[in-house]
Amino acid sequence: MSSEQHEICIVPAALEYVESFRECLDSVARERRWLMSLQAHPPAEAREFWEKIIAEDAPAFFALNGPQVVGWVDIKFFQLEGLRHRGALGMGIHSNYRGQGIGTRLMEAALAKARQRGLMRVDLTVYATNTAAIALYRKLGFIEEGRMVKGRYIDGRFDDVIHMGLIFSENLPQE
């Protein structure tokens, strides 16, 4: 990451930033603490993922420091009938940019678009040791819905996997 600081902008995901996204993803993944992935996906796979997200007009945003992606959020729509009211959230922030409110800004943008797109709920999983992310999710209204005890084992350490959800009651059908 460049040491030069610009104002961090939150922008809709765009293909022109995919390679920079991969660099950010790779940095976060190689920390081996926050993501399921331990390295970035191959370029073609990353591009295909973002092409689909963008084509679906899914809630997806990048945090940019100049032209560099320093964080991202995406809410993937479920495709199966019976699950189309839900989206699965993924996000990450480069270690040099944490603690600056970027995650909050990304999440607020994505959740606003998810509401506008008519989603009824957003799901996510987070490792129990990721207390900063859990605090952010709770602040934004997510609740813990389940826990897989010792659900991850890496580098000789266990971590619980927490399942959280947020329901947009205003988008639920009237009973």
N, C-alpha and C positions, 0 to 999 in steps of 0.2 A: 504494500500500500504506500502511496505517496505520502510524504510528510507534509506536503502543502495542503493547507486546510481551506476549503471553500465553504460557503453556506450549504448545508445538507438539504437537498431537494428530494421530495417524494414525488415520483413520477409513475404513470402507468407502465407496466412491463412492456418492453419493446425489443424486437429481435436485434437491434443494433447494439444492445448491451449484453448479449448472451455470453460472449467470451469473458467479459469483465465479471459477470455473474459467476461463471465457472471458477474464476480465480478466487472470488470471495467464498463461494461454497467450499472449494478445496481447502482454503485456510481454516474455515470453521470445522469442517469434517476432520481434518488432520489433528485437531485438538483432542479427538477421541473421547469427547465428553457429552456433547450436546445433541448430535444427530445420529440417526441409524447408519447413514453412510459414513465411511471412513476416508473417502476421497471423492473428488468430483466425478461425475459421470463423463463418459467420452463425449467429445464435442457434438457428434451427430445426434446422440441420445439427448443431450441437453437442449439442442436446437429443436428437436422433434417435440420435447416436452413443452417448451415455451410456445412453439407454433400452435399446438393444440390449445393451450391455456388462452392465448391471445385470440385465436379463432372463435372460441366459445365466449369471449368477452367475460371471462371469469375474473373475480376479484384478485388482482395480482399487481404488485407495485415493487419498484426498486427505490432504495435510498441511494442517492448519488452524491459523491464528493467530486465536483467537476464531472468528468466523464466516467469516473470509477464507481462501480457498484460496491457499496459498503454494507448493504443489508437488503433483504428481500422478504416478501410475504406472498403467499399464494393460497387461494382456497379452491381446491379441485372439486368440481361437481361430481357427485356419484352418478353413474350412468344406468344402473339397474333399476327397473321398475320397482317401486316400493321404497327406494332409497334416494330418489331424485330431489327430495326436499332437503337433503343434507349436503354439506361440503366438508372436506377435510383440509385443515389448515397446516401449512408448513411455513417456517420462517427461520431466519438466522441473521445475526449481526456480526460483522468482523470485530475481532477482539479489540482493535484500536478505537472502536467507535461505540463501545457499550457504555451504558450509564449516562447517556446524553439525551435520552427521550426519543431516540430514533425508533425503537421498537414500538413505543406508544403511538407515534405518528403513523407508522406503517400499519399497525393493527387497526387504528381508527379509520384509515382510508379503506382498508380491505373489508372491515365489518360494515361500514356505511354502504359500500357497493354490494355486499352480500345481501343486506336488507333490501336495497333498491332492486336487486335482481330477483327478489321473492323467496330466497332461501328461508327455511323455517328453523334450521339449526346448523351450527358449525361444531365439528368434532376436532379434537386434537389429542396427541399423546405427548407427554413430557417426562423426562427422567426426574425422579424425586430430588436428586442433588442439584437440579437447576432451579434453585430457589428464586432467583431474580425473574426468570420467565414465569414461574408459578405465580409470583406476586403480581406481575403484569396481567396475566390472564384473569386472575381473581378480580383485580381492579376494574377490568373491563366486563365483568359479569359472568365469567365462566365458573362452573362449579365442578368439583371432583365427582365423577360418576363411578369410578372404579379404580382399582389398583392391582397390578400384577406384581406380587411380591417376588423379589429376585428375578425380575423379568429380563434383565440384561446382565451379562457377565463378560467383562472385557478387562484386559490388563490385570487380571487377578482380583477384580472388584465386582461385587454385585451392585445393582441399582434397581429400585422399584420403577415400574412404568405406570404412570398415572394417566388415566383417561379422563378428559374434561370435556364439557359441552356447554354451549350457549344456545338458548332457545330465543328466537325472535317472536315473542307472543303476538305482536302486531301482524305477523304474516301467517299465523295459524288460521285454518278455516273456522268459520263461525259454527258453533254446535247448535 
